Amino acid sequence: MSDSNKKIKNALFKHLQEEVYCRLGISPLHGIGVFALRAIPKGANPLKSWLKNIEIKFSHDEIKKLPKSVQKQIKLFCYYDKKSVEIPIMGMNTMDMAIYLNHSKTPNIKMKKDGTFVCIKPIKTGEEVTMDYDHSFGETHIFK
């Protein structure tokens, strides 16, 4: 193994050991949710990733030109407001676990202005990880 690969392997092992906190599961709140694999301390970023999540803005008119089934997927998993829809640059066939965070008015994480997450209180193993959409996105969300 080359020195370069050893460095990557060591960094990946450290990431697995120190930064992997979550898994997906069936949520009592809504469909799929994010759950703690192990205790997550206050102040930690439970969804730290090696991939940079950049989003590209599309108009609602552009989205309307897509197949209805793709539009539905975007509506379920992408951020949108009155002006635009934000689609991850990595596309819709690669998953960012954060899209499965369910809304709660008593959240245990918050999204910071830079798009990263931080635990606002300790989270127990097995507990669902939630955020307040209204606080994070600056709009009131109504769920039907």
C-alpha positions as CSV (number, residue, x, y, z in Angstrom):
1,M,0.0,0.0,0.0
2,S,1.4,3.4,-1.0
3,D,2.0,6.1,1.6
4,S,-0.8,8.1,0.1
5,N,-3.3,5.2,0.5
6,K,-2.1,4.7,4.1
7,K,-2.8,8.3,4.9
8,I,-6.3,8.0,3.4
9,K,-7.0,4.8,5.2
10,N,-5.9,6.3,8.5
11,A,-8.0,9.4,8.0
12,L,-11.0,7.2,7.0
13,F,-10.6,5.0,10.1
14,K,-10.5,8.1,12.3
15,H,-13.7,9.4,10.6
16,L,-15.4,6.0,11.2
17,Q,-14.2,6.0,14.8
18,E,-14.9,9.6,15.7
19,E,-17.5,11.1,13.3
20,V,-20.0,8.4,12.3
21,Y,-23.0,8.8,14.5
22,C,-26.2,8.1,12.5
23,R,-28.2,5.6,10.5
24,L,-31.5,5.7,8.6
25,G,-34.6,4.0,10.0
26,I,-38.3,3.9,10.1
27,S,-39.6,7.0,11.9
28,P,-42.7,7.4,14.0
29,L,-42.7,11.1,13.0
30,H,-42.7,10.6,9.2
31,G,-41.5,7.8,6.9
32,I,-37.8,7.5,7.1
33,G,-35.7,9.3,9.8
34,V,-32.1,9.7,11.0
35,F,-31.3,7.9,14.3
36,A,-28.3,7.9,16.6
37,L,-26.1,4.8,16.2
38,R,-24.4,5.8,19.5
39,A,-24.6,8.7,21.9
40,I,-23.9,12.0,20.2
41,P,-22.5,14.8,22.4
42,K,-23.8,18.3,22.5
43,G,-21.7,20.5,20.0
44,A,-20.9,17.6,17.7
45,N,-21.8,17.6,14.0
46,P,-23.6,14.2,13.7
47,L,-23.7,14.3,9.9
48,K,-20.2,15.3,9.1
49,S,-19.3,14.1,5.6
50,W,-16.3,14.0,3.3
51,L,-18.4,15.2,0.5
52,K,-19.2,18.9,0.1
53,N,-22.9,19.4,-0.3
54,I,-23.4,22.2,-2.8
55,E,-26.8,23.0,-4.1
56,I,-27.8,24.5,-7.4
57,K,-30.9,26.7,-7.7
58,F,-33.6,25.9,-10.3
59,S,-36.8,27.9,-11.0
60,H,-40.1,26.2,-10.4
61,D,-40.7,26.5,-14.1
62,E,-37.6,24.5,-14.8
63,I,-38.6,21.8,-12.4
64,K,-42.1,21.6,-14.0
65,K,-40.3,20.3,-17.2
66,L,-39.1,17.2,-15.4
67,P,-41.0,13.9,-15.2
68,K,-43.8,14.0,-12.6
69,S,-42.2,11.2,-10.6
70,V,-38.9,13.1,-10.4
71,Q,-40.7,16.3,-9.4
72,K,-42.3,14.4,-6.6
73,Q,-38.9,13.1,-5.4
74,I,-37.5,16.7,-5.5
75,K,-40.5,18.0,-3.5
76,L,-40.0,15.4,-0.8
77,F,-36.2,15.7,-0.5
78,C,-35.0,19.1,-1.7
79,Y,-35.3,22.5,-0.2
80,Y,-37.6,24.9,-2.0
81,D,-39.3,28.2,-1.3
82,K,-41.5,30.6,-3.4
83,K,-38.5,31.6,-5.6
84,S,-36.5,28.5,-6.3
85,V,-35.7,24.8,-5.7
86,E,-32.3,23.7,-4.6
87,I,-30.9,20.5,-6.0
88,P,-27.7,18.9,-4.6
89,I,-24.9,19.1,-7.2
90,M,-24.3,15.4,-6.6
91,G,-27.7,14.7,-8.2
92,M,-30.6,12.6,-6.8
93,N,-28.9,9.2,-7.1
94,T,-26.5,9.9,-4.3
95,M,-27.8,10.4,-0.8
96,D,-27.0,13.0,1.8
97,M,-28.4,11.6,5.1
98,A,-29.5,15.1,6.1
99,I,-32.4,15.0,3.6
100,Y,-34.0,12.5,6.0
101,L,-34.0,14.7,9.0
102,N,-37.5,15.1,10.2
103,H,-39.0,18.3,11.5
104,S,-39.7,18.9,15.2
105,K,-40.5,21.9,17.4
106,T,-38.3,20.3,20.0
107,P,-35.2,19.5,17.9
108,N,-31.9,18.1,19.0
109,I,-29.8,19.6,16.2
110,K,-29.8,22.8,14.3
111,M,-28.4,23.8,10.9
112,K,-25.8,26.5,11.0
113,K,-25.6,29.3,8.4
114,D,-22.8,27.4,6.6
115,G,-25.1,24.3,6.1
116,T,-23.4,22.1,8.7
117,F,-25.2,20.7,11.7
118,V,-24.6,20.9,15.4
119,C,-26.2,19.1,18.3
120,I,-27.9,21.5,20.6
121,K,-28.3,18.8,23.3
122,P,-26.9,15.3,23.9
123,I,-28.6,12.6,21.8
124,K,-29.0,9.1,23.2
125,T,-28.3,5.9,21.2
126,G,-31.5,5.0,19.2
127,E,-33.0,8.5,19.5
128,E,-34.3,10.2,16.3
129,V,-32.2,13.2,15.2
130,T,-34.5,16.1,14.3
131,M,-34.3,19.7,13.4
132,D,-36.8,22.7,13.3
133,Y,-37.3,23.4,9.7
134,D,-38.9,26.8,10.5
135,H,-35.8,27.9,12.4
136,S,-33.3,26.5,10.0
137,F,-34.9,27.8,6.8
138,G,-36.5,30.9,8.1
139,E,-40.0,30.0,6.9
140,T,-43.1,28.4,8.4
141,H,-43.6,24.9,7.2
142,I,-47.0,23.3,7.2
143,F,-47.2,19.5,7.0
144,K,-50.4,17.7,5.8
